[in-house]
């Protein structure tokens, strides 16, 4: 007897593809600082802690690309400011590396650990001689 896939088995790959497309759209929104799109989906139940295959969270992408408003929104919606990606980098260290003072302020105010990750935000600020960022991290 031959087993035929059920309708629900056929629908699963399509649903998985739609979920992946939505996730990619949200990661792109974080990179672009599309706060309203992020707000819409996170408010509807998408986890603010969503990560991609490299372990980069929505927060990491928003912070690394210099989007203070999107960073603040994700924090308000439950993103963990100290989540490290698969390379051991924190959102705060990414913002320090790129020199985004406003993002560093948002993350520091939310309790981001300046010594988390490798390199840490504090180490990156010292290495690049960003004294204004070191002052924020103090």
C-alpha positions as a printed NumPy array, in Angstrom:
array([[ 0.   ,  0.   ,  0.   ],
       [ 1.33 ,  3.456, -0.894],
       [ 1.243,  6.244,  1.643],
       [ 0.117,  9.571,  0.224],
       [ 0.864, 12.81 ,  2.033],
       [-2.114, 14.312,  3.749],
       [-3.304, 17.815,  2.961],
       [-1.856, 19.04 ,  6.255],
       [ 1.564, 17.612,  5.356],
       [ 1.444, 19.43 ,  2.007],
       [ 0.504, 22.689,  3.706],
       [ 3.36 , 22.523,  6.232],
       [ 6.232, 23.346,  3.816],
       [ 4.232, 26.287,  2.431],
       [ 3.562, 27.557,  5.958],
       [ 7.254, 27.164,  6.809],
       [ 8.208, 29.172,  3.72 ],
       [ 5.768, 31.938,  4.661],
       [ 7.169, 32.049,  8.202],
       [10.72 , 32.307,  6.837],
       [ 9.683, 35.12 ,  4.483],
       [ 8.095, 37.007,  7.369],
       [11.189, 36.52 ,  9.541],
       [13.424, 37.848,  6.754],
       [11.117, 40.822,  6.338],
       [11.418, 41.564, 10.054],
       [15.211, 41.226, 10.043],
       [15.303, 43.627,  7.081],
       [13.008, 46.003,  9.003],
       [15.38 , 45.938, 11.971],
       [18.35 , 46.692,  9.688],
       [16.423, 49.542,  8.046],
       [15.012, 50.934, 11.294],
       [11.397, 50.389, 10.198],
       [ 9.973, 50.934, 13.673],
       [ 6.337, 50.855, 12.584],
       [ 6.626, 47.497, 10.834],
       [ 8.433, 46.058, 13.859],
       [ 5.804, 47.525, 16.191],
       [ 2.98 , 45.994, 14.139],
       [ 4.37 , 42.46 , 14.183],
       [ 5.837, 42.415, 17.683],
       [ 2.58 , 43.817, 19.082],
       [ 0.758, 41.027, 17.228],
       [ 2.867, 38.356, 18.902],
       [ 6.139, 37.963, 17.02 ],
       [ 8.784, 37.558, 19.742],
       [10.964, 40.632, 20.241],
       [13.736, 38.081, 20.922],
       [13.614, 36.607, 17.388],
       [17.078, 35.637, 16.083],
       [18.4  , 34.66 , 12.67 ],
       [20.677, 31.757, 11.715],
       [23.737, 33.716, 12.91 ],
       [22.166, 34.375, 16.287],
       [21.624, 38.049, 15.498],
       [18.493, 39.286, 17.239],
       [16.202, 41.97 , 15.905],
       [17.736, 44.178, 18.608],
       [21.291, 43.398, 17.466],
       [20.432, 44.352, 13.888],
       [18.638, 47.554, 14.855],
       [21.478, 48.599, 17.176],
       [24.285, 47.678, 14.764],
       [22.634, 49.695, 12.006],
       [22.16 , 52.762, 14.207],
       [18.413, 52.851, 14.767],
       [17.799, 54.222, 18.26 ],
       [13.998, 54.356, 17.924],
       [13.741, 50.742, 16.734],
       [16.195, 49.709, 19.455],
       [14.047, 51.384, 22.122],
       [10.872, 49.807, 20.75 ],
       [12.329, 46.305, 20.809],
       [13.541, 46.806, 24.374],
       [10.085, 48.024, 25.411],
       [ 8.615, 44.91 , 23.799],
       [10.87 , 42.523, 25.735],
       [14.12 , 42.165, 23.787],
       [17.036, 41.158, 26.021],
       [19.744, 43.839, 25.829],
       [22.448, 41.335, 26.775],
       [21.742, 38.56 , 24.253],
       [24.933, 37.648, 22.428],
       [24.992, 36.469, 18.82 ],
       [26.79 , 33.296, 17.718],
       [30.083, 35.218, 17.557],
       [29.75 , 36.341, 21.173],
       [28.918, 39.955, 20.306],
       [26.37 , 42.079, 22.162],
       [24.078, 44.749, 20.706],
       [25.883, 47.327, 22.857],
       [29.296, 46.319, 21.502],
       [27.908, 46.522, 17.952],
       [26.62 , 50.049, 18.543],
       [29.939, 51.086, 20.112],
       [31.888, 49.558, 17.212],
       [29.829, 51.582, 14.744],
       [29.965, 54.727, 16.914],
       [26.201, 55.188, 17.342],
       [26.064, 57.348, 20.463],
       [22.257, 57.581, 20.577],
       [21.898, 53.781, 20.371],
       [24.561, 53.315, 23.05 ],
       [22.579, 55.657, 25.322],
       [19.345, 53.688, 24.772],
       [21.026, 50.347, 25.475],
       [22.955, 51.622, 28.5  ],
       [19.8  , 53.164, 29.976],
       [18.09 , 49.774, 29.573],
       [20.826, 48.062, 31.592],
       [23.032, 46.6  , 28.859],
       [26.22 , 45.141, 30.344],
       [29.235, 47.035, 28.946],
       [31.474, 44.072, 29.788],
       [29.409, 41.342, 28.097],
       [30.681, 39.576, 25.012],
       [33.959, 39.497, 23.204],
       [35.032, 42.101, 22.518],
       [32.965, 43.884, 25.098],
       [31.479, 47.314, 24.465],
       [33.897, 48.825, 26.971],
       [36.887, 47.181, 25.254],
       [35.696, 48.346, 21.827],
       [35.218, 51.917, 23.052],
       [38.699, 51.921, 24.565],
       [40.272, 50.392, 21.458],
       [38.693, 52.968, 19.142],
       [39.347, 55.765, 21.666],
       [35.686, 56.722, 21.804],
       [35.876, 58.57 , 25.098],
       [32.312, 59.921, 24.779],
       [31.065, 56.337, 24.652],
       [33.297, 55.283, 27.54 ],
       [31.708, 58.071, 29.57 ],
       [28.236, 56.673, 28.814],
       [29.371, 53.168, 29.779],
       [30.937, 54.284, 33.063]])
